[in-house]
Amino acid sequence: MNWETLDWTALDRLRGGFLGGGAASGPYWRSRRDLSAYDATYGERIGWKWDAVLRELRLRGWAPPADTAVLDWGCGSGVAGRRVVSWLGSDRVGALRVWDQSGLAADFAAAAAEAQFPGLRV
């Protein structure tokens, strides 16, 4: 996904649903293109927030035991799970599990994690 091929219409629809409360009425992902556009934009904002939390945990000296399974519940594009795995180091993660009410989103999140972390059980 790049700025020239970004699906701005999908992003506008998703943003409207998030801000207007429509997102609570069920799955809102219509295509992999929706998820890809979200991951490249709004998902990055979620990732930055996770980065801040994970930095704080590191400053406090906290880390889960090695071989911990990570669960990304309501995963959407999977950005949160990927940031946690990256922070821990994929060699320290036993598995990444993704779940979303949308099977399309869970499939996207799993594929994105597998592409970023070859060999990780997803």
Beta strands, then each sheet from edge to edge (+ up, - down):
strand 1: 68-73
strand 2: 93-99
sheet 1: 1+ 2+
end
